[in-house]
């Protein structure tokens, strides 16, 4: 069923061309949309009889009625004032236009359902190709999944905003899979590399942010060349989104191909992570380190273990920085000025972040 706003936009456009007022009545007898303000939400007496009658149109008290069918069943009635031939012609055009919209939106609904079930592995292999053929979806083209996470405001039409960015309706698929996630399955060219995909992701992110949306994240799966593998690209995008939230909290665009060591840590069992931290920190937890120490360590890593540059950026004396590093060494036994020790502590920080995430969202 079409939304009342879509119906109103359609008949408003027709009124601009024909200069005739048009109303659309739903199966409950209520005016769903009208170019006449006094007709909005009005109940039309006796319309149930016309819905049930075999007639496709009728003329009653100076108004002409035209049925709009969906699968051979009347879904709407178009109402237009006037008994002349032109009113009849405008009414038939309006009914035809709305019926065409019903077909188009039903096709989109069917395609959206197909893509959702494909992403969630709810289809048998034989069903994937048979349904794809029926829906005119090519099987062997290069595609990639973009996972967009934001607060989906139905009034703002977030899904439609994303759809409008990619007008190739038969090639790209945009659908909401829950209250905060939108999936874009995009057909791409053979020459499109990671940089090109990240540019597309940035365009999506910037467009949604410009629409006054906060916390917009875009994750990118890896390209696939067979329709049956689209679900794998989706799972990779989902994983990239989670890994990014754990290890790259300041990034809003995450590419599965560039997750680095975070990809490995994300797949470690929690029990193994606990053993590693206990072994490295000797009973000291990352939560037990004060903010000053953590800030110092992060800046030290950012500057590639350069003591002079780190102290300059922290606005502290070199000896103060050395004191803080010595203090950390006494706690953990790790001297971050040594490359091997620095690597171990960096991994320990990442493992700790991963464990905190797991405990927060899964236990």
Phi and psi in degrees as a GROMACS rama.xvg file:
@    title "Ramachandran Plot"
@    xaxis  label "Phi"
@    yaxis  label "Psi"
@TYPE xy
-78.0405  150.211  UNK-2
-73.3228  154.367  UNK-3
-61.1053  -32.1263  UNK-4
-66.4744  -40.2693  UNK-5
-65.0751  -41.714  UNK-6
-61.4224  -43.7795  UNK-7
-64.1719  -43.3646  UNK-8
-59.7233  -38.7739  UNK-9
-66.5821  -49.1303  UNK-10
-74.9597  -27.9386  UNK-11
-61.6864  -42.2823  UNK-12
-63.3828  -41.3069  UNK-13
-66.7145  -36.7541  UNK-14
-65.2049  -38.2682  UNK-15
-58.4446  -37.3608  UNK-16
-80.9696  -43.8419  UNK-17
-98.3735  -17.8193  UNK-18
61.5232  33.4903  UNK-19
-120.655  136.703  UNK-20
-76.1243  136.937  UNK-21
-132.254  141.735  UNK-22
-127.301  153.262  UNK-23
-124.493  127.126  UNK-24
-109.753  134.92  UNK-25
-87.7023  -179.529  UNK-26
-67.6674  -17.3203  UNK-27
-88.306  2.36887  UNK-28
86.8219  6.24753  UNK-29
-98.0982  142.589  UNK-30
-71.8309  112.12  UNK-31
-80.6507  -31.499  UNK-32
-156.919  144.694  UNK-33
-156.159  146.851  UNK-34
-82.537  -7.24364  UNK-35
-101.374  121.982  UNK-36
-59.7201  -36.9898  UNK-37
-76.6723  -0.86242  UNK-38
-100.129  -11.775  UNK-39
-59.2636  127.864  UNK-40
64.1227  14.497  UNK-41
-74.275  140.281  UNK-42
-88.5561  129.501  UNK-43
-96.4027  115.103  UNK-44
-66.6553  138.915  UNK-45
78.0957  1.46216  UNK-46
-68.9197  -23.448  UNK-47
-60.5417  -37.1011  UNK-48
-62.9373  -38.3391  UNK-49
-69.4201  -38.2841  UNK-50
-58.3937  -37.3138  UNK-51
-86.9942  -15.1156  UNK-52
-77.244  158.106  UNK-53
-75.0949  -14.0052  UNK-54
-68.9471  142.7  UNK-55
-91.4905  -18.352  UNK-56
-151.603  160.384  UNK-57
-158.207  159.912  UNK-58
-118.834  120.703  UNK-59
-136.692  119.669  UNK-60
49.9089  47.72  UNK-61
82.4008  2.89869  UNK-62
-116.652  141.115  UNK-63
-106.002  135.921  UNK-64
-114.679  137.314  UNK-65
-135.289  130.082  UNK-66
-79.3804  146.51  UNK-67
-116.957  122.127  UNK-68
-100.819  148.769  UNK-69
-133.567  113.696  UNK-70
55.2174  45.2017  UNK-71
66.6031  11.3815  UNK-72
-115.567  134.512  UNK-73
-64.889  125.78  UNK-74
-107.075  -37.5916  UNK-75
-137.856  164.98  UNK-76
-126.75  130.099  UNK-77
-92.1888  131.334  UNK-78
-117.789  127.811  UNK-79
-139.307  138.084  UNK-80
-84.2084  135.133  UNK-81
127.917  142.483  UNK-82
-105.611  -1.7646  UNK-83
-79.3527  169.712  UNK-84
-64.2596  -35.4351  UNK-85
-66.6723  -40.7098  UNK-86
-60.9609  -40.9214  UNK-87
-61.1724  -44.0944  UNK-88
-65.3082  -43.0246  UNK-89
-64.3164  -40.802  UNK-90
-62.1295  -41.8222  UNK-91
-66.0038  -39.668  UNK-92
-64.2389  -43.374  UNK-93
-62.9114  -43.5337  UNK-94
-62.6163  -42.2481  UNK-95
-63.9372  -41.8224  UNK-96
-63.6471  -44.0819  UNK-97
-68.3949  -37.4607  UNK-98
-64.9762  -38.5771  UNK-99
-63.5236  -38.6645  UNK-100
-64.2758  -40.3545  UNK-101
-58.9176  -43.9135  UNK-102
-64.56  -45.1266  UNK-103
-62.9181  -42.987  UNK-104
-71.6727  -31.2551  UNK-105
-68.2507  -40.3369  UNK-106
-62.082  -42.698  UNK-107
-62.761  -41.6874  UNK-108
-60.5857  -45.2905  UNK-109
-62.2564  -42.3676  UNK-110
-67.7104  -39.8205  UNK-111
-61.8466  -43.6887  UNK-112
-63.2321  -39.2284  UNK-113
-61.9677  -46.3668  UNK-114
-64.7871  -42.5766  UNK-115
-58.9806  -47.7035  UNK-116
-66.6184  -33.2363  UNK-117
-65.1498  -44.6941  UNK-118
-64.831  -34.771  UNK-119
-92.6824  8.84332  UNK-120
59.1482  38.8085  UNK-121
-96.1199  8.39053  UNK-122
-120.315  140.49  UNK-123
-70.6293  155.22  UNK-124
-56.8093  -43.208  UNK-125
-65.9708  -32.4476  UNK-126
-72.0851  -31.4883  UNK-127
-58.2262  -50.1372  UNK-128
-75.7972  -35.1281  UNK-129
-68.3603  -42.9533  UNK-130
-70.9974  -34.9132  UNK-131
-61.8452  -41.8498  UNK-132
-64.0296  -41.2483  UNK-133
-64.5154  -35.8343  UNK-134
-93.5551  6.88374  UNK-135
60.4792  43.0159  UNK-136
-106.043  119.85  UNK-137
-68.1641  142.747  UNK-138
-91.6106  -35.0876  UNK-139
-113.997  65.5104  UNK-140
-129.178  160.438  UNK-141
-81.0288  124.471  UNK-142
-134.63  160.531  UNK-143
-144.423  151.569  UNK-144
-102.815  129.324  UNK-145
-106.976  126.845  UNK-146
-105.368  118.48  UNK-147
-110.533  122.91  UNK-148
-115.317  123.466  UNK-149
-160.507  172.89  UNK-150
-80.1665  110.09  UNK-151
-79.9298  108.163  UNK-152
-92.773  110.958  UNK-153
-59.4021  -33.8003  UNK-154
-67.3433  -31.6097  UNK-155
-84.4385  -10.9167  UNK-156
62.3447  52.9701  UNK-157
-59.2737  -42.7883  UNK-158
-60.5302  -40.8344  UNK-159
-67.2578  -34.6753  UNK-160
-60.4119  -46.3461  UNK-161
-66.3566  -40.8958  UNK-162
-58.822  -41.0501  UNK-163
-67.3227  -19.9755  UNK-164
-73.1909  -22.0569  UNK-165
-131.075  81.79  UNK-166
-73.7243  -3.99485  UNK-167
-74.9722  81.8262  UNK-168
-58.7196  -34.9154  UNK-169
-85.8801  -6.94147  UNK-170
-109.43  -39.689  UNK-171
-108.97  145.072  UNK-172
-121.886  129.783  UNK-173
-126.863  125.117  UNK-174
-152.473  148.927  UNK-175
-87.9249  133.437  UNK-176
-105.944  -16.3484  UNK-177
-159.747  -168.009  UNK-178
-72.135  -7.1079  UNK-179
-138.778  4.26232  UNK-180
-122.887  132.571  UNK-181
-120.519  137.761  UNK-182
-110.294  131.701  UNK-183
-115.624  115.94  UNK-184
-100.793  106.889  UNK-185
-111.231  133.197  UNK-186
-77.7288  132.929  UNK-187
-127.748  163.246  UNK-188
-85.1471  160.502  UNK-189
-60.8917  -30.5375  UNK-190
-85.8377  -5.22781  UNK-191
-71.2043  117.278  UNK-192
-104.367  -170.961  UNK-193
-59.3809  -37.7092  UNK-194
-63.8134  -41.8977  UNK-195
-64.9111  -40.0904  UNK-196
-66.1778  -38.1027  UNK-197
-68.9366  -31.0723  UNK-198
-65.1743  -41.1035  UNK-199
-62.9339  -43.9034  UNK-200
-61.025  -40.4305  UNK-201
-65.5445  -38.2022  UNK-202
-62.6688  -43.034  UNK-203
-61.7934  -48.8256  UNK-204
-59.4434  -49.2364  UNK-205
-65.2748  -36.7345  UNK-206
-64.9664  -45.5208  UNK-207
-69.3119  -37.2605  UNK-208
-63.8286  -38.2118  UNK-209
-64.826  -21.2548  UNK-210
-88.2013  20.3959  UNK-211
67.9147  33.0853  UNK-212
-102.1  138.476  UNK-213
-103.145  161.09  UNK-214
52.7884  57.7929  UNK-215
-96.607  120.517  UNK-216
-117.673  141.117  UNK-217
-128.949  123.459  UNK-218
-114.957  146.17  UNK-219
-120.088  127.88  UNK-220
-83.5073  -171.061  UNK-221
-96.1485  147.983  UNK-222
-62.7248  144.106  UNK-223
-129.457  157.47  UNK-224
-113.673  -2.49195  UNK-225
-126.276  137.92  UNK-226
-56.4555  -36.6758  UNK-227
-65.1403  -18.6688  UNK-228
-93.8426  1.58211  UNK-229
-60.5682  -35.8471  UNK-230
-62.8013  -32.7123  UNK-231
-65.702  -40.6356  UNK-232
-64.0187  -37.1475  UNK-233
-64.5444  -44.6568  UNK-234
-62.5878  -37.1227  UNK-235
-66.3979  -40.6251  UNK-236
-64.4742  -40.2239  UNK-237
-62.652  -43.3901  UNK-238
-65.1984  -42.0757  UNK-239
-60.2082  -39.3563  UNK-240
-61.9963  -45.596  UNK-241
-68.6394  -43.4307  UNK-242
-61.7149  -40.6294  UNK-243
-61.9503  -39.3914  UNK-244
-67.7277  -26.3687  UNK-245
-82.7709  -50.1767  UNK-246
-106.529  -16.6365  UNK-247
-128.934  63.7821  UNK-248
-64.5223  -20.2364  UNK-249
-93.8944  -1.02719  UNK-250
-100.717  138.134  UNK-251
-109.045  -5.76572  UNK-252
-127.501  121.471  UNK-253
-126.921  129.842  UNK-254
-108.479  126.839  UNK-255
-56.1938  -33.1782  UNK-256
-70.5859  -9.58507  UNK-257
-127.565  36.2064  UNK-258
-81.164  -21.4018  UNK-259
62.3372  -143.12  UNK-260
-67.4235  -20.5691  UNK-261
-59.4275  -33.2636  UNK-262
-61.7417  -41.698  UNK-263
-69.0085  -46.625  UNK-264
-63.2982  -37.8488  UNK-265
-59.6668  -26.9029  UNK-266
-97.3212  6.15501  UNK-267
-81.1551  143.128  UNK-268
-65.3841  143.952  UNK-269
-60.3661  -39.0794  UNK-270
-59.5726  -41.1098  UNK-271
-65.7166  -37.4633  UNK-272
-62.8769  -42.0942  UNK-273
-63.2712  -40.6269  UNK-274
-62.4452  -41.9321  UNK-275
-63.2136  -46.3747  UNK-276
-65.1367  -40.6041  UNK-277
-63.37  -37.9076  UNK-278
-68.6965  -40.575  UNK-279
-79.2213  -44.861  UNK-280
-93.0893  -6.97795  UNK-281
54.9256  47.3367  UNK-282
93.2405  -12.6836  UNK-283
-85.2298  135.543  UNK-284
-100.845  155.426  UNK-285
-63.7103  -31.4415  UNK-286
-67.3294  -21.8119  UNK-287
-78.8015  -10.1426  UNK-288
-83.3477  136.527  UNK-289
-74.6706  163.605  UNK-290
-60.7879  -36.3243  UNK-291
-61.7879  -43.2493  UNK-292
-65.9044  -44.7604  UNK-293
-64.7465  -40.639  UNK-294
-61.986  -42.4545  UNK-295
-62.3507  -45.6755  UNK-296
-62.8872  -46.3812  UNK-297
-61.211  -42.0965  UNK-298
-68.3128  -34.4767  UNK-299
-64.1906  -41.6178  UNK-300
-68.4294  -39.0961  UNK-301
-60.0242  -32.237  UNK-302
-99.2185  23.1696  UNK-303
55.0782  42.8041  UNK-304
64.8845  25.5708  UNK-305
-88.9186  110.573  UNK-306
-64.8326  -45.1272  UNK-307
-63.6226  -47.3589  UNK-308
-66.1344  -38.4497  UNK-309
-65.6855  -46.497  UNK-310
-62.847  -35.7674  UNK-311
-65.8319  -44.6857  UNK-312
-71.7362  -25.8696  UNK-313
-88.4471  -3.74701  UNK-314
58.7618  42.2106  UNK-315
-128.894  160.282  UNK-316
-70.4471  149.926  UNK-317
-55.4703  -40.4671  UNK-318
-64.9387  -32.7169  UNK-319
-64.5084  -42.6425  UNK-320
-63.6144  -44.7346  UNK-321
-60.0573  -40.2257  UNK-322
-60.3196  -43.7697  UNK-323
-65.109  -40.5003  UNK-324
-66.8116  -38.2209  UNK-325
-64.8381  -39.5944  UNK-326
-62.0915  -43.1155  UNK-327
-65.0175  -37.23  UNK-328
-63.0626  -39.5585  UNK-329
-65.0573  -34.5131  UNK-330
-73.9675  -41.8888  UNK-331
-111.112  -17.2558  UNK-332
80.8442  7.80117  UNK-333
-110.93  124.137  UNK-334
-96.6566  106.003  UNK-335
-68.8567  -9.2488  UNK-336
-77.5447  -11.2605  UNK-337
-98.5515  131.881  UNK-338
-56.1713  -48.8349  UNK-339
-61.5332  -42.2183  UNK-340
-65.3148  -38.4365  UNK-341
-63.6519  -41.5024  UNK-342
-61.558  -46.0771  UNK-343
-60.1924  -43.4137  UNK-344
-69.413  -37.4176  UNK-345
-60.6662  -45.9796  UNK-346
-64.6514  -38.1654  UNK-347
-61.3618  -40.8955  UNK-348
-61.9372  -42.5833  UNK-349
-68.4236  -41.6076  UNK-350
-62.463  -39.2027  UNK-351
-64.0691  -42.0737  UNK-352
-60.0321  -43.0348  UNK-353
-62.5862  -44.4957  UNK-354
-63.5622  -41.8799  UNK-355
-60.9888  -40.0088  UNK-356
-63.6305  -46.5879  UNK-357
-61.1512  -44.1702  UNK-358
-66.5096  -33.6648  UNK-359
-74.1841  -39.9057  UNK-360
-108.368  -9.40735  UNK-361
-125.45  -12.2579  UNK-362
